[in-house]
Amino acid sequence: MYKKKLAITLTIAFASALLSTGCGPATKTAEKATSQAEPVSQTTAAGSEAAAQITETSEAASQTTATAQAATETVYPFTMTIYDADGKEVEITFDKEPERVLSTQLSMTEALIKLGLKDKIIGVFDNDNALKGEIGEEIAALNSLGDKKSVSKETIIAAEPDIILGKGPLMFTDTSIGTVQSYQELGIPVYTELASANIDQSLYNIAEDVRNIGKIFNEQAAANAYADELQERMDRLMEKVRGQTGKTQKVLFMAGYSDGSFAAFNSKMSSCMLEALNAENVLDKGGNDLTMENLISMNPDIIVYIHADRYAKTDKTAVEQLLNNTIIQDVSAIANRKVIEMNYDDIMDYGARIIDASEKLYDFMYGTES
């Protein structure tokens, strides 16, 4: 693909250079005519031939450009396979470019904004945690339908979206906002994040979600460029990890530490992140009310302390208290001071934040960040 793109670029650049100077090969023919005193008629003929070649090259370049542009234009209607909450394949048909978007997941909202589609968002759900920086301000300015735990299907339908975006598990269920199939029956297409699906997961599904969004919204050029950027970052990360030696490191995603107890998190995508880093979660699934005895038994090499608004009262001093707890000083992560603080959405979401977190965690694990 790269060679093809390069060939197209060179062809267009060559044709543009000829057209901008207006003489290219014709100039050489004229120079030759001057030195050898060739008849003017031959020079004129050569110039005409060169002009014809320039025109032909230009037309070929234009056709190539048009073909490349057409290849990135979405043709409606088209059908895409997504996954419902149980990981079952569902065929969704998109009849037109969506104009009224309900985004129920942070990573989907951020992808839409990144691709210049913010104006199409007619509603979002409140995020679990306060967002900081410019992206936080942009999302705060969007219309919120409320908390994801309380927004009803009736509220969603009343907003008249022509597409709903979000994660498959937990969200598109009868006990939450309704199933994918129920919205199909109402004529409202749904896109569930591939990176969130209840299937075997890969970090590369994050980039694939971006490509899919590009196709749905007829923004394939921008989406493919962004997806390529994400994929290249993942490729570079994988290459660096392959250069590391040593055992697989055990990681604990800890949260809410207070008075000797804590919670722990796990998800398919965070597990993919750890696997990519030659690491593994010490727990098969998350849990609450875990104790120091549990921590000693787990003996993680790395503790990722996750900040979340629900634990705001204790998070400020949690890591300091953890490191100073005399009971757990023999735990590897405590003994070696391998505790890093990160935000909930950076670990437990399904978009580009996961790649950011992977890079940061790599630096911490392998000694390039202290």
C-alpha positions in Angstrom: 0.0 0.0 0.0 2.8 2.4 0.8 4.5 1.8 -2.5 1.2 2.4 -4.3 0.7 5.7 -2.4 4.3 6.7 -3.2 3.9 6.0 -6.9 0.7 8.1 -7.0 2.4 10.9 -5.1 5.4 10.9 -7.4 3.3 10.8 -10.6 1.2 13.8 -9.4 4.3 15.7 -8.3 6.0 15.1 -11.6 3.0 16.2 -13.6 2.6 19.3 -11.3 6.3 20.2 -11.9 5.9 20.0 -15.6 2.7 22.1 -15.6 4.1 24.7 -13.3 7.2 25.4 -15.5 5.3 24.9 -18.7 8.3 23.5 -20.5 10.0 20.4 -18.9 11.1 18.2 -21.9 10.3 20.9 -24.4 13.1 23.1 -22.9 15.7 20.3 -23.5 14.5 20.0 -27.1 14.8 23.7 -27.7 18.3 23.7 -26.2 19.3 20.9 -28.5 17.9 22.7 -31.5 20.0 25.8 -30.7 23.3 23.9 -30.4 22.8 21.8 -33.5 20.9 24.4 -35.6 18.0 22.0 -36.3 15.1 23.3 -38.3 12.5 25.2 -36.4 9.8 22.8 -37.7 11.4 19.9 -35.8 11.7 22.0 -32.6 8.0 22.9 -32.9 7.0 19.3 -33.5 9.1 18.2 -30.5 7.5 20.9 -28.4 4.0 19.8 -29.4 4.8 16.2 -28.6 6.2 17.2 -25.2 3.0 19.2 -24.5 0.9 16.2 -25.5 2.9 14.1 -23.1 2.5 16.6 -20.3 -1.3 16.7 -20.9 -1.4 12.9 -21.0 0.6 12.7 -17.7 -1.6 15.3 -16.1 -4.8 13.5 -17.1 -3.4 10.2 -15.8 -2.5 11.8 -12.5 -6.0 13.4 -12.3 -7.6 10.0 -12.9 -5.4 8.4 -10.3 -6.3 11.1 -7.8 -10.0 10.7 -8.6 -9.7 7.0 -8.1 -8.0 7.3 -4.8 -10.6 9.8 -3.6 -13.4 7.6 -4.7 -11.9 4.7 -2.8 -12.3 6.7 0.4 -15.8 7.8 -0.3 -18.5 5.8 1.5 -21.3 4.5 -0.8 -24.6 4.2 1.0 -26.3 2.0 1.9 -23.8 -0.4 3.3 -23.8 -3.1 5.9 -21.3 -3.6 8.7 -21.0 -6.4 11.3 -21.0 -5.4 14.9 -21.3 -7.3 18.2 -24.1 -7.1 20.7 -23.7 -7.3 24.5 -23.2 -11.1 24.4 -20.6 -11.0 21.6 -23.1 -12.2 19.0 -22.6 -10.9 15.5 -25.3 -8.4 14.2 -25.6 -7.0 10.7 -26.3 -3.3 10.8 -27.2 -1.3 7.6 -26.4 2.4 7.3 -28.6 4.0 4.7 -27.0 7.5 4.8 -24.4 9.6 6.5 -25.6 10.2 10.1 -26.4 13.7 11.2 -27.8 13.3 14.7 -25.4 11.2 16.9 -25.9 10.0 20.4 -22.5 8.9 21.9 -22.8 6.9 25.1 -19.0 6.3 25.5 -16.1 8.6 26.2 -13.8 7.0 23.6 -16.5 7.3 20.9 -17.1 10.9 21.7 -13.3 11.7 21.6 -13.0 9.9 18.3 -15.9 11.9 16.8 -14.3 15.2 18.0 -10.9 14.1 16.6 -12.4 13.5 13.2 -14.2 16.9 13.1 -17.6 15.5 13.7 -18.5 17.3 17.0 -21.3 19.3 15.4 -23.2 16.1 14.7 -23.3 15.1 18.3 -26.8 15.8 19.7 -26.2 14.0 23.0 -23.8 12.2 25.3 -24.0 10.6 28.7 -22.3 12.0 31.8 -18.8 10.6 32.2 -18.0 8.7 35.3 -15.1 11.0 36.1 -14.4 14.7 35.6 -12.4 15.3 32.4 -9.6 17.8 32.4 -8.0 20.0 29.7 -9.3 21.1 26.3 -11.1 17.8 25.6 -12.8 18.1 28.9 -14.1 21.6 28.0 -15.3 20.4 24.6 -17.2 17.5 26.0 -18.6 19.6 28.9 -20.1 21.9 26.2 -22.1 19.0 24.6 -25.7 18.2 25.5 -25.9 15.5 28.2 -28.9 13.3 28.5 -27.8 12.4 32.1 -26.1 9.5 33.9 -25.7 6.3 32.0 -27.3 4.4 34.9 -30.5 6.4 34.8 -31.0 7.4 31.2 -34.1 5.6 29.8 -34.7 4.2 26.4 -37.6 6.6 26.1 -35.3 9.5 26.7 -33.0 8.3 24.0 -35.8 7.8 21.5 -37.1 11.3 22.3 -33.7 12.8 21.3 -34.3 11.4 17.8 -30.8 10.2 17.1 -30.1 8.6 13.7 -27.2 6.6 15.2 -26.2 5.5 18.6 -22.5 4.8 19.5 -21.2 3.0 22.6 -19.7 -0.1 24.1 -21.6 -3.4 23.6 -21.3 -5.1 27.0 -23.3 -3.6 29.9 -24.7 -0.7 27.8 -26.8 -2.3 25.1 -28.8 -4.7 27.3 -32.5 -4.9 28.4 -31.5 -3.8 31.9 -29.7 -0.7 30.6 -30.6 1.4 27.5 -31.9 -1.5 25.4 -30.5 -4.1 23.0 -28.9 -3.5 19.7 -31.7 -5.5 18.1 -34.4 -3.4 19.8 -33.0 -0.3 18.1 -32.8 -2.0 14.8 -36.5 -2.7 15.0 -37.0 1.1 15.6 -34.9 1.9 12.5 -32.1 3.4 14.6 -28.7 2.0 13.6 -26.1 1.3 16.4 -22.4 1.0 16.3 -20.8 -0.9 19.2 -17.1 -0.4 19.8 -15.1 -3.4 18.5 -12.5 -2.7 21.2 -15.3 -3.2 23.9 -16.9 -6.3 22.4 -17.2 -9.6 24.3 -14.8 -11.4 22.0 -11.0 -12.1 21.9 -9.5 -8.7 22.0 -6.5 -6.8 20.5 -5.1 -3.3 21.0 -5.4 -3.0 17.2 -9.2 -3.0 17.5 -8.8 0.6 18.8 -7.5 1.7 15.4 -10.2 -0.5 13.6 -12.9 1.4 15.5 -11.6 4.7 14.1 -11.7 3.3 10.6 -15.2 2.0 11.0 -16.3 5.4 12.3 -14.7 7.0 9.2 -16.7 4.7 7.0 -20.0 5.3 8.7 -19.6 9.1 8.6 -17.9 9.3 5.2 -14.8 10.6 6.7 -12.5 7.8 5.6 -9.5 9.9 4.7 -9.2 11.6 8.1 -10.1 8.4 9.9 -7.6 6.2 8.1 -4.8 8.7 8.7 -5.6 8.8 12.4 -5.9 5.0 12.6 -2.6 4.6 10.8 -1.0 7.0 13.4 -2.4 4.9 16.2 -1.4 1.6 14.6 2.2 2.9 14.0 2.4 3.9 17.7 1.4 0.4 18.7 3.8 -1.2 16.3 6.7 0.9 17.8 5.6 -0.1 21.3 5.5 -3.8 20.4 9.0 -3.5 18.9 10.4 -2.0 22.0 8.8 -4.7 24.2 10.4 -7.4 22.0 13.7 -5.8 22.8 13.2 -6.4 26.6 14.2 -9.5 28.4 13.1 -11.0 31.7 10.1 -12.6 33.3 6.4 -11.6 32.7 5.6 -8.9 35.2 2.6 -9.1 37.5 0.5 -6.0 37.6 -2.3 -5.0 40.0 -4.8 -2.3 39.0 -5.6 -0.9 42.5 -8.2 1.7 43.5 -9.8 3.1 46.6 -7.1 2.3 49.1 -8.2 3.2 52.6 -7.6 1.7 56.0 -5.9 -1.4 54.7 -8.6 -2.3 52.1 -8.8 -1.6 48.4 -10.6 -2.4 45.1 -9.1 -3.9 42.0 -10.0 -3.6 38.3 -9.6 -5.8 35.2 -11.1 -5.8 31.7 -10.3 -7.5 28.4 -8.8 -4.4 26.9 -6.6 -3.6 29.9 -5.5 -7.2 29.9 -4.5 -6.8 26.2 -2.5 -3.8 27.2 -0.6 -5.8 29.8 -0.1 -8.7 27.4 1.4 -6.3 24.9 3.8 -5.1 27.6 4.9 -8.7 28.6 2.8 -8.4 31.8 -0.3 -9.9 33.3 -3.0 -8.9 35.7 -2.7 -10.7 39.1 -6.5 -11.0 39.2 -8.7 -12.8 36.7 -11.4 -10.3 37.5 -11.8 -7.2 39.6 -13.1 -7.1 43.2 -13.9 -4.9 46.2 -13.0 -5.0 49.9 -9.6 -6.7 49.3 -7.2 -6.7 52.2 -3.5 -6.5 52.9 -3.4 -10.2 53.2 -4.8 -10.4 49.6 -2.1 -8.0 48.5 0.7 -10.0 50.1 -0.6 -13.2 48.5 -0.8 -11.5 45.0 2.7 -10.0 45.4 2.5 -7.8 42.3 5.7 -6.4 40.7 3.9 -3.3 39.6 0.9 -1.5 41.2 -1.1 0.9 39.0 -3.0 3.0 41.4 -6.1 4.2 39.6 -7.7 7.6 40.5 -11.5 7.8 40.2 -13.9 10.4 41.3 -15.8 7.9 43.5 -12.6 7.6 45.6 -11.7 11.3 45.6 -11.7 11.7 49.4 -9.0 9.0 49.9 -7.1 9.2 46.6 -5.0 12.2 47.6 -3.0 10.4 50.2 -3.6 6.8 49.2 -0.3 6.0 47.6 1.7 7.6 50.4 -0.2 5.6 52.9 0.2 2.4 50.9 4.0 2.9 50.5 4.3 3.5 54.3 2.2 0.5 55.4 4.7 -1.6 57.4 2.7 -4.8 56.9 3.3 -4.9 53.1 6.9 -3.8 52.8 8.0 -7.2 51.4 5.5 -7.0 48.5 7.7 -6.5 45.4 5.9 -3.4 44.1 6.2 -1.7 47.5 9.8 -2.8 48.2 10.9 -1.6 44.8 8.7 1.5 44.9 7.1 0.4 41.6 3.7 2.2 42.1 2.4 4.5 39.4 -0.7 6.7 39.5 -3.0 6.8 36.5 -6.6 7.9 35.8 -9.6 5.5 35.5 -10.5 6.4 32.0 -6.9 6.0 30.8 -7.0 2.3 31.9 -10.6 1.3 31.6 -11.8 3.0 28.5 -11.6 1.6 24.9 -10.0 4.3 22.8 -6.7 6.1 22.2 -6.3 6.7 25.9 -5.4 3.0 26.2 -2.5 3.5 23.8 -1.4 6.6 25.8 -1.5 4.5 29.0 0.4 1.6 27.4 3.3 3.9 26.4 3.4 5.5 29.8 3.3 2.2 31.6 6.0 0.8 29.4 8.3 3.7 30.3 7.6 3.0 34.0 8.0 -0.7 33.9 11.2 -0.8 31.9 13.0 2.1 33.6 12.7 5.0 31.2 10.5 6.8 33.7 11.1 7.1 37.4 
